[in-house]
Amino acid sequence: MARNLDPKCAQCRRAGVKLFLKGERCNSAKCAMVKRNYPPGVHGVKGRGKLTSYGEQLAEKQKAKRIFGILEKQFKKYYHQAARMKGEAGDNLLRLLEMRLDNVVYRLGFAESRVQARQMVSHGLLEVNGKKVDISSFQVKIGDQITLRSKSQKSKLFSNIEEKLSKAQVPSWLALEAKSLSGKILDYPKKDEMESTFDPQIVIEFYSR
């Protein structure tokens, strides 16, 4: 499974914003963006230099890739797919990313971060419509049911999962059943409920050069 092995906190510091790659730690005083809010490296303490137009577009693209844990080849495929779809390419790109299985697992509250959600999916801990799916990039559809497998529920990782799910804030395009440890796709995500840490239109402009 190809993935970015750079330290999670360094990725946030490079982006200049919290990417929430480490779950609850990102909301605590231990967060690197609280303690060292400057780029990593020996020259980081000097601050962030002014970027060119190209630099801004590149930074936005890199930020998006880090948030969803996607490498360049796959991310570019999402761009081409979004460009072929009807409607705004930026909105299409964001919707494709939001409808990834690992992202939906995170949105439902089964995982504290997308990184953890990706691991859960790749380890085969979840089912989609009653069938095990271990592909993080799997595109869910309206009506799909995502369930934590009965064997997985015995893991220490999910010892207090029902309590966590009872406090989860789930977007309106998803339905969560905390008792049955399952969720359902009700609709496509609305624009104001999708990831807002980066601007998808700037990413489209980068690839459209």
C-alpha distance (Angstrom), angle and dihedral (degrees) to the residues before:
residue distance angle dihedral
M1 . . .
A2 3.80 . .
R3 3.79 114.1 .
N4 3.78 143.6 152.9
L5 3.81 107.9 -88.6
D6 3.82 95.7 -171.2
P7 3.84 113.1 122.0
K8 3.82 109.0 -86.3
C9 3.80 95.4 -130.2
A10 3.80 91.4 49.0
Q11 3.80 89.3 55.1
C12 3.80 90.8 55.4
R13 3.79 92.4 46.7
R14 3.81 90.7 49.7
A15 3.82 90.8 50.7
G16 3.81 92.1 46.4
V17 3.82 93.4 -132.3
K18 3.78 137.9 73.3
L19 3.81 109.6 -88.9
F20 3.82 92.7 -177.5
L21 3.79 94.1 -130.2
K22 3.82 95.2 148.6
G23 3.79 103.1 47.7
E24 3.81 117.6 -138.4
R25 3.81 93.1 7.8
C26 3.82 88.6 69.1
N27 3.82 89.6 63.0
S28 3.79 94.5 48.8
A29 3.80 134.8 81.5
K30 3.83 87.9 -104.1
C31 3.81 91.2 70.5
A32 3.81 111.5 121.4
M33 3.81 90.5 -135.4
V34 3.80 88.1 61.9
K35 3.80 96.5 44.3
R36 3.84 100.2 35.3
N37 3.77 111.0 17.4
Y38 3.79 96.3 177.3
P39 3.84 134.4 84.6
P40 3.83 118.0 -75.1
G41 3.80 119.6 -106.3
V42 3.80 136.3 61.0
H43 3.81 93.1 -65.7
G44 3.79 96.7 44.6
V45 3.80 96.2 97.8
K46 3.81 89.5 65.6
G47 3.80 88.3 71.4
R48 3.77 133.7 -124.1
G49 3.77 118.8 -42.2
K50 3.79 122.6 -138.8
L51 3.80 112.2 -86.2
T52 3.78 128.0 -138.8
S53 3.81 119.8 -124.6
Y54 3.79 89.3 -96.1
G55 3.80 90.7 47.4
E56 3.81 91.5 53.3
Q57 3.79 91.7 50.7
L58 3.80 92.1 47.3
A59 3.81 92.0 48.4
E60 3.81 91.2 51.1
K61 3.80 91.7 50.1
Q62 3.81 91.9 48.7
K63 3.80 90.1 48.8
A64 3.82 91.5 53.9
K65 3.81 92.0 48.9
R66 3.79 91.9 50.9
I67 3.80 93.9 47.9
F68 3.80 93.3 55.0
G69 3.82 96.2 31.8
I70 3.80 95.2 -121.5
L71 3.79 128.5 146.4
E72 3.81 124.7 -134.7
K73 3.82 100.7 -97.0
Q74 3.80 94.2 53.0
F75 3.80 93.6 40.3
K76 3.80 91.2 54.4
K77 3.80 89.3 52.3
Y78 3.80 88.4 56.4
Y79 3.81 88.9 52.9
H80 3.82 92.8 52.6
Q81 3.81 91.1 46.5
A82 3.81 91.9 48.8
A83 3.82 91.3 48.8
R84 3.82 91.0 55.2
M85 3.80 94.1 50.8
K86 3.79 124.9 89.2
G87 3.81 117.7 -98.5
E88 3.79 132.3 25.5
A89 3.81 110.9 -11.7
G90 3.81 91.7 -143.5
D91 3.82 92.8 54.8
N92 3.80 90.4 44.9
L93 3.80 91.5 52.3
L94 3.78 92.3 50.6
R95 3.80 91.8 47.3
L96 3.82 91.9 52.1
L97 3.79 89.9 51.8
E98 3.80 93.2 46.8
M99 3.82 92.0 50.4
R100 3.81 92.9 57.8
L101 3.79 110.6 117.8
D102 3.81 94.5 -123.9
N103 3.80 90.7 52.7
V104 3.81 92.2 49.0
V105 3.82 90.3 50.5
Y106 3.81 87.7 53.4
R107 3.82 93.1 45.7
L108 3.80 91.1 51.2
G109 3.80 90.5 55.7
F110 3.81 98.4 -114.3
A111 3.83 89.3 122.1
E112 3.81 133.2 36.0
S113 3.80 92.9 -137.1
R114 3.79 140.3 10.6
V115 3.80 88.3 -108.0
Q116 3.80 90.9 59.2
A117 3.82 90.9 43.0
R118 3.81 90.1 53.6
Q119 3.82 90.1 52.8
M120 3.80 92.1 48.2
V121 3.80 92.0 52.8
S122 3.81 95.3 44.0
H123 3.83 89.9 50.5
G124 3.81 90.3 55.3
L125 3.81 97.4 -115.3
L126 3.80 95.5 139.3
E127 3.78 140.5 58.0
V128 3.80 131.5 -149.2
N129 3.80 112.9 -152.1
G130 3.79 90.3 -16.5
K131 3.80 96.4 -50.6
K132 3.80 126.2 105.3
V133 3.81 112.9 -111.9
D134 3.80 120.1 -172.1
I135 3.81 99.4 173.2
S136 3.80 112.0 104.7
S137 3.80 93.7 -159.4
F138 3.82 92.8 53.5
Q139 3.82 107.8 136.5
V140 3.79 111.9 -129.8
K141 3.81 121.2 -150.3
I142 3.77 135.7 -148.9
G143 3.80 108.2 -75.9
D144 3.81 95.9 26.1
Q145 3.81 116.2 138.4
I146 3.82 117.8 -144.1
T147 3.80 115.0 -161.6
L148 3.78 135.6 177.8
R149 3.81 105.4 -119.8
S150 3.80 115.5 -111.5
K151 3.82 91.4 -123.0
S152 3.81 90.5 52.4
Q153 3.80 93.2 53.4
K154 3.82 89.8 71.3
S155 3.81 91.3 63.3
K156 3.83 118.5 108.4
L157 3.80 86.6 -125.7
F158 3.81 88.4 73.4
S159 3.80 99.3 38.0
N160 3.83 92.3 121.5
I161 3.80 98.9 20.6
E162 3.83 95.4 127.2
E163 3.80 91.2 56.3
K164 3.82 90.7 49.1
L165 3.79 92.9 48.2
S166 3.81 91.8 50.1
K167 3.82 87.6 62.8
A168 3.81 96.3 41.1
Q169 3.80 118.1 120.7
V170 3.80 104.1 -141.1
P171 3.83 121.8 -169.6
S172 3.81 117.7 -115.9
W173 3.82 93.7 -107.0
L174 3.80 89.3 66.1
A175 3.81 132.1 59.7
L176 3.81 119.8 -152.6
E177 3.81 125.4 -157.2
A178 3.80 103.2 -166.7
K179 3.83 95.3 -175.6
S180 3.79 95.0 52.5
L181 3.82 91.9 37.4
S182 3.76 92.0 -127.5
G183 3.78 141.4 116.3
K184 3.78 136.7 -160.1
I185 3.81 134.1 -147.0
L186 3.81 106.1 -123.7
D187 3.79 100.5 172.9
Y188 3.79 144.6 -22.7
P189 3.82 112.3 -67.9
K190 3.79 115.6 -91.8
K191 3.79 118.3 -122.0
D192 3.81 94.5 -112.6
E193 3.83 91.2 51.0
M194 3.79 97.8 51.8
E195 3.82 127.7 92.7
S196 3.82 108.6 -63.0
T197 3.81 102.1 179.4
F198 3.81 91.2 96.5
D199 3.81 136.5 31.9
P200 3.83 109.8 -115.9
Q201 3.81 92.0 -164.1
I202 3.81 90.9 62.0
V203 3.81 88.3 51.8
I204 3.80 89.6 52.6
E205 3.81 89.9 50.3
F206 3.82 89.9 52.4
Y207 3.80 93.0 55.8
S208 3.82 92.9 39.7
R209 3.81 94.2 60.5
